[in-house]
Amino acid sequence: MDGKCMNGVASKYQNGNQTKPSTVIVREFEPEDEVHVQRIFCEGMMEMVFDTAFRGLRRHPESLLLYMTITAVGYVLTMCWWLIGLLPAVVLCSRYFYSRRIIHAYLDEAMNNDMGHIEEFYMQSLDSRLWVAVMDGQVVGVVAAVVQKAAGFAELRRMSVDRRCRRCGVGVALGLQVLQFAKTQGYATVVLGTTAYSPAAHRLYQRLGFHCCGVTNGYITDGATTSLLARMFYRVRHHHYRLEVKNMPFNLSSS
């Protein structure tokens, strides 16, 4: 349990003694949860702007090579040192601009579809469901599952945890709920995809038992444009994770 969890939600201290940590409760989505779910989802996505623009850059040597080539060509054509010094700042600003722009477009796409119509999309069919994690009466996380009958697996989607409650067991509790749902529905395989660069996100999936079965470099995010500048300054890796329920490191029957 991380002592940095949200005040009033996680561990509390009284008279210098730590009280018992709050319990994470995972339950099905209710209509009054919608505003909290949308906030947590949007905040989680917007956190990815910085990661995609800056942290992700070192994962894309082809982009670094392109930027170095542009710098070298600029110097050869202009022989201007101040321009060469300015180019890295222009590149970083461009990456931030396009990351923010494309992630905003992705959010618009999501809000116009499932995340803007949660009850209709997830709760009115036996093949899909959305859950929230609650601590001390406050919604602190969200996850969804959709059964892909034709492909024969269940898909984990839209997992997001309030940043003030990370490392409190919320993500694990939500992930286990999806695995239990898949098992109940009779599906032995659960898949997910992520463009996250945060090591914590990947550690969570691996802790749940998922293994990476492929990476798509240069993945086209929903809502992204295909302009030349967008392709130059926004480039992400899409990690494909897969889990066979029978091989998972947890006993679902006791979860």
Secondary structure by P-SEA (a helix, b strand, c coil): cccccccccccccccccccccbbbbbbcccccaaaaaaaaaaaaaaaaccccccccccccaaaaaaaaaaaaaaaaacccaaaaaaaaaaaaaaaaaaaaaaaaaaaaaaaaccccccccccccccccbbbbbbcccccccbbbbbbcccccccccccccccccccccaaaaaaaaaaaaaaaaacccbbbbccccccaaaaaaaaaacccccccccccccccccccaaaaacbbbbbbbbbbcccccccccccc
